[in-house]
Amino acid sequence: MTKNIANKLFNNIGNNTINNEITSVGLIEHYVNLNLENKFKIGTGSIYTYLGVKNNSGIMSELRGQDTLAKLQAIRKVIVDKLILPLADLKNLVESDEKKTKLEKNKAKAEKKANVEIDAVANKSDEKIRANAIRTSANEITFPTLLLCSLDKSNFKFKNNRVLINVMILPIFKTKVSGTDEEPSIKELDVCKSVFGFDKSKVGVEQGQKMFVECNFSVLKKLAQKMLFNVSVQRSIEETNQVEDLEETTEEITKSEYSDEKAEQMVTSIKSQLTYLDKNNSLDGILQIENHIRELKNYGNRLENIVEPLRKQSNNSINKDIYGSWVVDNATSLVLEGNTIKAIEDNFRKKFKVA
């Protein structure tokens, strides 16, 4: 019985997530329809005025012209704060840049002390969760909404809580990734293949040059990113996600209980990462890792214990140091201070008077 209850509760979580996706598509449909009716505006402010474009044809080029994620996020904030939330009668959730005065802060503290109720903290937390969820949803629907607003209305339609997109209009973006203007190295991004997993040129089409494919909210978000963000921004998003995943994984591993199996997997991963750094000429990073190894206490002590008997046996006439698998004379070894290859090179030239 307990298992059935847990199963039901877990399935409720999954169903709630699907319902949220459906609701998000409903919100996008609402704002797109407002735009088609020329009502997606407040006063003279519309998506076109805030983006600085004349009509829907300028939306994509304006957004793809933004070279950083921060600039795109700033545009999104304007659309959310000036249009999406106010049109939903949610001005109270618009983020304010105004800072509270000391008097206002003290007044808030006094009110907090005066309202001591057993459910006050939980209720306040619920309100914050609700507000954050609404604002997060507003942020997430912004670019999918702008994408559909940028398209001709004949190339998309809403049906059964999903969006149908004419994939035949999806472009193949070409971007110079290296080389010269005369001999550039070009990278192609086939939006249809990247998002939907198939080559549209090899698919038979019906009704002329139109083939509609269904998108739920998650797929629509991915499509919007591929269509509206340029390659450098997409790359930075992927890199950020990878770094965050790596940080999270590293923290999880290093805080958990040690095992030989886990250590073996970590060594394999670290060697792969070092090879990656080497292939991409991140030499300063490798040097910093090597310097860090020299500072490891247990490892350093163990190597020292290996050479110490020889020193005692020879009355210090034979004095060796071990660095990894290398054995060197202690008398002639020295430390070049530096955490960059340039610093090591400069110190080496200075020490040995290299011209």
Sine and cosine of phi, psi and omega as CSV:
sin_phi,cos_phi,sin_psi,cos_psi,sin_omega,cos_omega
0.00,0.00,-0.68,0.73,0.01,-1.00
-0.87,0.49,-0.64,0.77,0.01,-1.00
-0.88,0.48,-0.67,0.74,-0.01,-1.00
-0.90,0.43,-0.63,0.78,0.04,-1.00
-0.90,0.44,-0.73,0.68,0.01,-1.00
-0.88,0.47,-0.67,0.74,0.02,-1.00
-0.86,0.51,-0.69,0.73,0.00,-1.00
-0.90,0.44,-0.68,0.73,-0.03,-1.00
-0.91,0.40,-0.67,0.74,0.03,-1.00
-0.90,0.45,-0.66,0.75,0.03,-1.00
-0.91,0.42,-0.52,0.85,0.08,-1.00
-0.88,0.47,-0.65,0.76,0.03,-1.00
-0.88,0.47,-0.72,0.69,0.03,-1.00
-0.88,0.47,-0.68,0.73,0.00,-1.00
-0.91,0.41,-0.61,0.79,0.04,-1.00
-0.89,0.46,-0.60,0.80,0.03,-1.00
-0.91,0.42,-0.70,0.72,0.04,-1.00
-0.89,0.46,-0.66,0.75,0.02,-1.00
-0.89,0.45,-0.59,0.80,0.05,-1.00
-0.91,0.42,-0.62,0.79,0.06,-1.00
-0.89,0.46,-0.70,0.72,0.01,-1.00
-0.88,0.47,-0.69,0.73,0.02,-1.00
-0.89,0.46,-0.64,0.77,0.00,-1.00
-0.90,0.44,-0.65,0.76,0.06,-1.00
-0.89,0.45,-0.62,0.79,0.06,-1.00
-0.88,0.47,-0.65,0.76,0.04,-1.00
-0.91,0.42,-0.69,0.73,0.01,-1.00
-0.88,0.48,-0.70,0.72,0.03,-1.00
-0.86,0.52,-0.66,0.75,-0.01,-1.00
-0.88,0.48,-0.75,0.66,-0.06,-1.00
-0.95,0.31,-0.56,0.83,0.06,-1.00
-0.91,0.42,-0.67,0.75,0.04,-1.00
-0.90,0.43,-0.64,0.77,0.08,-1.00
-0.85,0.52,-0.66,0.75,-0.01,-1.00
-0.92,0.40,-0.64,0.77,0.02,-1.00
-0.90,0.43,-0.48,0.87,0.03,-1.00
-1.00,-0.02,0.12,0.99,-0.03,-1.00
0.87,0.49,0.57,0.82,-0.01,-1.00
-0.88,-0.47,0.06,1.00,0.02,-1.00
-1.00,0.10,0.91,0.42,-0.05,-1.00
-0.30,-0.95,0.32,-0.95,0.11,-0.99
-0.75,-0.66,0.91,-0.41,-0.10,-0.99
0.91,0.42,-0.82,-0.57,0.04,-1.00
-1.00,-0.09,-0.02,1.00,-0.04,-1.00
-1.00,0.03,0.84,-0.54,0.02,-1.00
-0.66,-0.75,0.06,-1.00,0.03,-1.00
-0.88,0.48,-0.49,0.87,-0.03,-1.00
-0.96,0.28,-0.68,0.73,0.01,-1.00
-0.93,0.35,-0.62,0.79,-0.01,-1.00
-0.95,0.31,-0.48,0.88,0.06,-1.00
-1.00,0.04,-0.26,0.96,0.00,-1.00
0.97,0.25,0.57,0.82,0.03,-1.00
-0.83,-0.55,0.32,-0.95,-0.06,-1.00
-0.99,0.13,-0.61,0.79,-0.06,-1.00
-0.44,-0.90,-0.14,-0.99,-0.09,-1.00
-0.90,0.45,-0.45,0.89,-0.04,-1.00
-0.92,0.38,-0.31,0.95,-0.03,-1.00
-1.00,-0.05,-0.15,0.99,-0.09,-1.00
-0.89,0.45,-0.76,0.65,-0.09,-1.00
-0.90,0.43,-0.71,0.70,-0.02,-1.00
-0.91,0.41,-0.57,0.82,0.02,-1.00
-0.92,0.40,-0.70,0.71,-0.03,-1.00
-0.95,0.30,-0.64,0.77,0.03,-1.00
-0.94,0.35,-0.28,0.96,0.04,-1.00
-0.98,0.18,-0.19,0.98,0.03,-1.00
-0.98,0.22,0.80,-0.60,-0.14,-0.99
-0.99,-0.11,-0.02,1.00,0.05,-1.00
-0.68,-0.73,0.44,-0.90,0.04,-1.00
-0.91,0.42,-0.57,0.82,-0.01,-1.00
-0.87,0.50,-0.63,0.78,0.02,-1.00
-0.92,0.39,-0.64,0.77,0.04,-1.00
-0.92,0.40,-0.62,0.78,0.03,-1.00
-0.92,0.40,-0.57,0.82,0.04,-1.00
-0.91,0.41,-0.65,0.76,0.06,-1.00
-0.90,0.44,-0.70,0.71,0.01,-1.00
-0.86,0.51,-0.67,0.75,-0.01,-1.00
-0.87,0.49,-0.64,0.77,0.02,-1.00
-0.90,0.44,-0.73,0.68,-0.01,-1.00
-0.89,0.46,-0.67,0.74,0.00,-1.00
-0.92,0.40,-0.74,0.67,-0.09,-1.00
-0.96,0.26,-0.54,0.84,-0.08,-1.00
-1.00,-0.05,-0.42,0.91,-0.10,-0.99
-0.79,-0.61,-0.87,0.50,-0.18,-0.98
-0.87,0.49,-0.79,0.62,-0.02,-1.00
-0.95,0.30,-0.72,0.70,0.02,-1.00
-0.87,0.50,-0.61,0.79,0.01,-1.00
-0.93,0.37,-0.29,0.96,0.05,-1.00
-0.98,-0.18,0.26,0.97,-0.05,-1.00
0.83,0.56,0.67,0.74,0.00,-1.00
-0.82,-0.58,0.67,0.74,0.02,-1.00
-0.87,0.49,-0.44,0.90,-0.01,-1.00
-0.91,0.42,-0.29,0.96,0.00,-1.00
-0.99,-0.14,0.02,1.00,0.05,-1.00
-0.94,0.35,0.77,-0.64,-0.02,-1.00
-0.94,0.35,0.76,-0.65,0.00,-1.00
-0.98,-0.21,0.65,-0.76,0.05,-1.00
-1.00,0.01,-0.07,1.00,-0.03,-1.00
-0.97,0.24,0.67,-0.74,0.03,-1.00
-0.99,-0.14,0.64,-0.77,0.00,-1.00
-0.94,0.35,0.61,-0.79,0.07,-1.00
-0.97,0.26,0.22,-0.97,0.01,-1.00
-0.89,0.46,-0.60,0.80,0.01,-1.00
-0.90,0.44,-0.68,0.74,0.01,-1.00
-0.91,0.41,-0.63,0.78,0.04,-1.00
-0.90,0.44,-0.69,0.73,0.00,-1.00
-0.91,0.42,-0.62,0.79,0.02,-1.00
-0.90,0.43,-0.66,0.75,0.01,-1.00
-0.90,0.43,-0.64,0.77,0.03,-1.00
-0.90,0.44,-0.66,0.75,0.00,-1.00
-0.90,0.43,-0.66,0.75,0.02,-1.00
-0.91,0.41,-0.59,0.81,0.01,-1.00
-0.91,0.42,-0.65,0.76,0.01,-1.00
-0.93,0.37,-0.57,0.82,-0.06,-1.00
-0.95,0.31,-0.50,0.86,-0.06,-1.00
-0.99,-0.13,0.95,0.31,0.03,-1.00
-1.00,-0.07,0.98,-0.18,0.01,-1.00
-0.78,-0.63,0.49,-0.87,-0.11,-0.99
-0.91,0.43,-0.41,0.91,-0.02,-1.00
-0.95,-0.32,0.14,0.99,-0.11,-0.99
-0.89,0.46,-0.73,0.68,-0.04,-1.00
-0.91,0.42,-0.71,0.70,0.00,-1.00
-0.89,0.45,-0.68,0.73,0.00,-1.00
-0.90,0.44,-0.67,0.75,0.01,-1.00
-0.90,0.43,-0.62,0.78,0.04,-1.00
-0.90,0.44,-0.67,0.74,0.04,-1.00
-0.86,0.51,-0.69,0.72,0.00,-1.00
-0.88,0.48,-0.67,0.74,0.00,-1.00
-0.92,0.39,-0.66,0.75,0.03,-1.00
-0.88,0.48,-0.70,0.71,0.00,-1.00
-0.88,0.47,-0.72,0.69,-0.02,-1.00
-0.90,0.44,-0.68,0.74,0.01,-1.00
-0.90,0.43,-0.63,0.77,0.00,-1.00
-0.90,0.44,-0.67,0.75,0.00,-1.00
-0.91,0.41,-0.71,0.70,-0.03,-1.00
-0.92,0.38,-0.62,0.78,0.05,-1.00
-0.88,0.48,-0.67,0.74,0.03,-1.00
-0.90,0.44,-0.66,0.75,0.03,-1.00
-0.87,0.49,-0.67,0.74,0.04,-1.00
-0.89,0.45,-0.69,0.73,-0.11,-0.99
-0.95,0.32,-0.47,0.88,-0.02,-1.00
-1.00,0.07,-0.17,0.99,-0.13,-0.99
-0.88,0.48,-0.83,0.56,-0.08,-1.00
-0.94,0.34,-0.63,0.78,0.13,-0.99
-0.86,0.51,-0.61,0.79,0.04,-1.00
-0.91,0.42,-0.71,0.71,0.01,-1.00
-0.90,0.44,-0.59,0.81,0.04,-1.00
-0.87,0.49,-0.78,0.63,-0.03,-1.00
-0.91,0.41,-0.58,0.82,0.05,-1.00
-0.91,0.41,-0.40,0.92,-0.02,-1.00
-0.99,0.13,-0.27,0.96,-0.07,-1.00
-1.00,-0.06,0.42,-0.91,0.16,-0.99
-0.92,0.39,0.66,-0.75,-0.10,-1.00
-0.89,0.45,-0.25,0.97,0.03,-1.00
-0.98,0.21,-0.17,0.99,-0.08,-1.00
-0.98,-0.22,0.13,0.99,0.09,-1.00
-0.45,-0.89,0.37,-0.93,0.09,-1.00
-0.37,-0.93,0.40,-0.92,0.01,-1.00
-0.98,-0.21,0.72,-0.70,0.01,-1.00
-0.40,-0.92,0.79,-0.61,0.06,-1.00
0.80,0.60,0.74,0.67,0.05,-1.00
0.90,0.43,0.38,0.92,0.07,-1.00
-0.73,-0.69,0.23,-0.97,0.04,-1.00
-0.93,-0.36,0.76,-0.65,0.07,-1.00
-0.98,-0.18,0.82,-0.57,-0.05,-1.00
-0.92,-0.40,0.71,-0.71,0.11,-0.99
-0.97,0.24,0.98,-0.19,-0.10,-1.00
-0.95,0.33,-0.25,0.97,-0.02,-1.00
-0.92,0.38,-0.29,0.96,0.02,-1.00
-1.00,-0.06,-0.11,0.99,-0.05,-1.00
-0.94,0.34,0.76,-0.65,-0.12,-0.99
-1.00,0.09,0.16,-0.99,0.22,-0.98
-0.93,-0.37,0.95,-0.30,-0.02,-1.00
-0.99,0.15,0.69,-0.72,0.06,-1.00
-0.90,-0.43,0.79,-0.62,-0.07,-1.00
-0.74,-0.67,0.69,-0.72,0.09,-1.00
-0.97,0.25,0.84,-0.55,-0.02,-1.00
-0.96,-0.29,-0.36,0.93,0.04,-1.00
-0.23,-0.97,-0.08,-1.00,0.01,-1.00
1.00,0.08,-0.20,-0.98,-0.03,-1.00
-0.96,-0.28,0.15,-0.99,0.05,-1.00
-0.90,0.44,-0.54,0.84,0.00,-1.00
-0.97,0.24,-0.63,0.78,-0.01,-1.00
-0.77,-0.64,0.95,0.31,-0.05,-1.00
-0.98,0.20,0.46,-0.89,0.14,-0.99
-0.99,-0.13,0.90,-0.44,-0.13,-0.99
-0.97,-0.22,0.72,-0.70,0.10,-0.99
-0.94,-0.35,0.74,-0.67,0.01,-1.00
-0.97,-0.22,0.65,-0.76,0.10,-0.99
-0.86,-0.51,0.97,-0.26,0.07,-1.00
-1.00,0.10,0.97,-0.26,-0.11,-0.99
-0.87,0.49,-0.69,0.72,-0.02,-1.00
-0.88,0.48,-0.73,0.68,-0.03,-1.00
-0.92,0.38,-0.61,0.79,-0.03,-1.00
-0.92,0.39,-0.64,0.77,-0.08,-1.00
-1.00,-0.01,-0.71,0.70,-0.13,-0.99
-0.97,-0.22,-0.21,0.98,0.12,-0.99
0.99,0.12,0.26,0.96,0.04,-1.00
-0.62,-0.78,0.40,-0.91,0.01,-1.00
-1.00,0.06,0.93,-0.38,-0.09,-1.00
-0.91,0.42,-0.41,0.91,-0.03,-1.00
-0.94,0.33,-0.30,0.95,-0.02,-1.00
-0.98,-0.18,0.05,1.00,-0.04,-1.00
-0.97,-0.23,0.75,-0.66,0.05,-1.00
-0.91,0.42,0.68,-0.73,-0.05,-1.00
-0.94,-0.33,0.51,-0.86,0.06,-1.00
-0.93,-0.37,0.42,-0.91,0.05,-1.00
0.83,0.56,0.81,0.59,0.06,-1.00
0.97,0.24,-0.77,-0.63,-0.08,-1.00
-0.99,-0.15,0.60,0.80,-0.02,-1.00
-0.77,-0.64,0.72,-0.69,0.11,-0.99
-0.59,-0.81,0.93,-0.37,-0.08,-1.00
-1.00,-0.05,0.74,-0.67,0.03,-1.00
-0.86,-0.51,0.66,-0.76,-0.04,-1.00
-0.97,0.25,0.60,-0.80,0.09,-1.00
-0.80,-0.60,0.79,-0.62,0.26,-0.97
-0.99,0.10,-0.07,-1.00,-0.10,-0.99
-0.90,0.43,-0.66,0.75,-0.02,-1.00
-0.88,0.47,-0.69,0.73,0.02,-1.00
-0.92,0.39,-0.63,0.78,0.00,-1.00
-0.90,0.43,-0.62,0.79,0.06,-1.00
-0.89,0.46,-0.69,0.72,0.02,-1.00
-0.90,0.44,-0.67,0.74,0.02,-1.00
-0.89,0.46,-0.69,0.73,0.00,-1.00
-0.87,0.50,-0.66,0.75,-0.01,-1.00
-0.90,0.43,-0.69,0.72,-0.01,-1.00
-0.91,0.41,-0.56,0.83,-0.06,-1.00
-0.99,0.11,-0.58,0.81,-0.18,-0.98
-0.97,-0.24,-0.28,0.96,-0.01,-1.00
-0.97,-0.25,0.68,-0.73,0.04,-1.00
-0.97,0.25,0.17,-0.99,-0.15,-0.99
-0.87,0.49,-0.65,0.76,-0.05,-1.00
-0.91,0.42,-0.61,0.79,0.03,-1.00
-0.93,0.36,-0.69,0.73,0.03,-1.00
-0.87,0.49,-0.64,0.77,0.01,-1.00
-0.90,0.43,-0.66,0.75,-0.01,-1.00
-0.91,0.41,-0.58,0.81,0.05,-1.00
-0.91,0.42,-0.72,0.69,0.01,-1.00
-0.88,0.47,-0.67,0.74,-0.01,-1.00
-0.91,0.41,-0.66,0.75,0.02,-1.00
-0.88,0.47,-0.70,0.71,0.01,-1.00
-0.89,0.45,-0.65,0.76,0.01,-1.00
-0.91,0.42,-0.67,0.74,0.01,-1.00
-0.90,0.44,-0.70,0.71,0.00,-1.00
-0.90,0.44,-0.64,0.77,0.05,-1.00
-0.90,0.44,-0.66,0.75,-0.01,-1.00
-0.91,0.41,-0.68,0.74,0.02,-1.00
-0.89,0.46,-0.69,0.72,-0.02,-1.00
-0.90,0.43,-0.69,0.72,0.00,-1.00
-0.90,0.43,-0.69,0.72,-0.01,-1.00
-0.88,0.47,-0.70,0.71,0.01,-1.00
-0.89,0.45,-0.67,0.75,-0.02,-1.00
-0.90,0.44,-0.68,0.74,-0.04,-1.00
-0.93,0.36,-0.73,0.68,-0.10,-0.99
-0.96,0.29,-0.29,0.96,0.02,-1.00
-1.00,-0.08,-0.20,0.98,-0.02,-1.00
-1.00,0.01,0.13,-0.99,-0.06,-1.00
-0.93,0.38,0.61,-0.79,-0.03,-1.00
-0.96,0.29,0.57,-0.82,0.17,-0.99
-0.50,-0.86,0.47,-0.88,0.00,-1.00
-0.88,0.47,-0.61,0.79,-0.01,-1.00
-0.90,0.43,-0.68,0.73,0.01,-1.00
-0.92,0.40,-0.63,0.78,0.01,-1.00
-0.88,0.47,-0.65,0.76,0.01,-1.00
-0.89,0.45,-0.66,0.75,0.04,-1.00
-0.91,0.41,-0.62,0.79,0.02,-1.00
-0.91,0.42,-0.67,0.74,0.01,-1.00
-0.88,0.47,-0.71,0.71,0.03,-1.00
-0.86,0.51,-0.68,0.73,0.00,-1.00
-0.91,0.41,-0.69,0.72,-0.02,-1.00
-0.90,0.45,-0.66,0.75,0.02,-1.00
-0.90,0.44,-0.64,0.77,0.04,-1.00
-0.90,0.44,-0.65,0.76,0.02,-1.00
-0.91,0.40,-0.62,0.78,0.04,-1.00
-0.91,0.41,-0.64,0.77,0.06,-1.00
-0.89,0.46,-0.64,0.77,0.05,-1.00
-0.88,0.48,-0.71,0.70,0.02,-1.00
-0.88,0.48,-0.66,0.75,-0.02,-1.00
-0.91,0.41,-0.71,0.70,-0.01,-1.00
-0.89,0.46,-0.50,0.87,-0.03,-1.00
-0.98,-0.20,0.30,0.96,0.10,-1.00
0.84,0.55,0.55,0.84,0.11,-0.99
-1.00,0.06,0.91,0.42,-0.16,-0.99
-0.95,0.30,-0.56,0.83,0.05,-1.00
-0.88,0.47,-0.63,0.78,0.02,-1.00
-0.89,0.45,-0.68,0.73,0.03,-1.00
-0.89,0.45,-0.67,0.74,0.03,-1.00
-0.87,0.49,-0.67,0.74,0.00,-1.00
-0.90,0.44,-0.59,0.81,0.06,-1.00
-0.92,0.39,-0.68,0.73,0.01,-1.00
-0.89,0.46,-0.67,0.74,0.05,-1.00
-0.90,0.44,-0.61,0.79,0.02,-1.00
-0.90,0.43,-0.60,0.80,0.03,-1.00
-0.86,0.50,-0.62,0.78,0.01,-1.00
-0.91,0.41,-0.33,0.94,-0.04,-1.00
-1.00,-0.08,-0.08,1.00,-0.02,-1.00
-0.93,0.37,0.79,-0.62,-0.14,-0.99
-0.94,0.33,-0.86,0.51,-0.07,-1.00
-0.90,0.44,-0.66,0.75,0.01,-1.00
-0.90,0.44,-0.72,0.69,0.00,-1.00
-0.89,0.45,-0.67,0.74,0.00,-1.00
-0.90,0.44,-0.63,0.78,-0.02,-1.00
-0.91,0.42,-0.66,0.75,0.04,-1.00
-0.92,0.40,-0.61,0.79,0.04,-1.00
-0.90,0.44,-0.62,0.79,0.01,-1.00
-0.92,0.40,-0.44,0.90,0.02,-1.00
-0.94,0.34,-0.66,0.75,-0.09,-1.00
-1.00,0.03,-0.32,0.95,-0.08,-1.00
-0.87,0.49,-0.67,0.74,0.03,-1.00
-0.85,0.52,-0.60,0.80,0.02,-1.00
-0.91,0.42,-0.63,0.78,0.02,-1.00
-0.88,0.47,-0.71,0.70,-0.02,-1.00
-0.92,0.39,-0.67,0.74,-0.03,-1.00
-0.89,0.46,-0.57,0.82,-0.05,-1.00
-0.99,-0.16,0.18,0.98,-0.07,-1.00
0.79,0.61,0.68,0.74,0.04,-1.00
0.92,0.39,0.23,0.97,0.06,-1.00
-0.98,0.20,-0.42,0.91,0.10,-0.99
-0.90,-0.44,0.93,-0.37,-0.10,-1.00
-0.81,-0.59,0.96,-0.27,-0.08,-1.00
-0.90,-0.43,0.40,-0.92,0.15,-0.99
-0.82,-0.57,0.50,-0.87,0.04,-1.00
-0.91,-0.41,0.79,-0.62,0.11,-0.99
-0.85,-0.53,0.98,-0.18,-0.10,-1.00
0.92,0.39,-0.90,-0.45,0.04,-1.00
-0.98,-0.20,0.10,0.99,-0.06,-1.00
-0.99,-0.16,0.64,-0.77,0.09,-1.00
-0.91,-0.40,0.79,-0.61,-0.02,-1.00
-0.77,-0.64,0.34,-0.94,0.06,-1.00
-0.97,0.25,0.80,-0.61,0.01,-1.00
-0.88,0.48,-0.59,0.81,-0.09,-1.00
-0.92,0.40,-0.51,0.86,-0.06,-1.00
-0.97,-0.24,-0.10,0.99,0.01,-1.00
-0.99,0.12,0.53,-0.85,0.02,-1.00
-0.53,-0.85,0.24,-0.97,-0.02,-1.00
-0.96,-0.29,0.80,-0.60,0.13,-0.99
-0.99,-0.15,0.93,-0.38,-0.03,-1.00
-0.92,0.39,0.66,-0.75,0.08,-1.00
0.44,-0.90,0.60,-0.80,0.02,-1.00
-0.92,-0.39,0.18,0.98,0.09,-1.00
-0.72,-0.69,0.44,-0.90,0.02,-1.00
-0.88,0.48,-0.60,0.80,0.00,-1.00
-0.89,0.46,-0.68,0.73,0.01,-1.00
-0.91,0.42,-0.67,0.75,0.03,-1.00
-0.89,0.45,-0.70,0.71,0.01,-1.00
-0.88,0.48,-0.72,0.69,0.00,-1.00
-0.89,0.46,-0.70,0.72,-0.01,-1.00
-0.92,0.38,-0.58,0.82,0.04,-1.00
-0.91,0.42,-0.73,0.68,-0.01,-1.00
-0.89,0.46,-0.63,0.78,-0.01,-1.00
-0.93,0.36,-0.67,0.74,-0.05,-1.00
-0.92,0.39,-0.69,0.73,-0.08,-1.00
-0.97,-0.24,0.22,0.98,0.09,-1.00
0.80,0.60,0.75,0.66,0.05,-1.00
-0.99,0.12,0.78,-0.63,-0.05,-1.00
-0.95,0.31,0.00,0.00,0.00,0.00
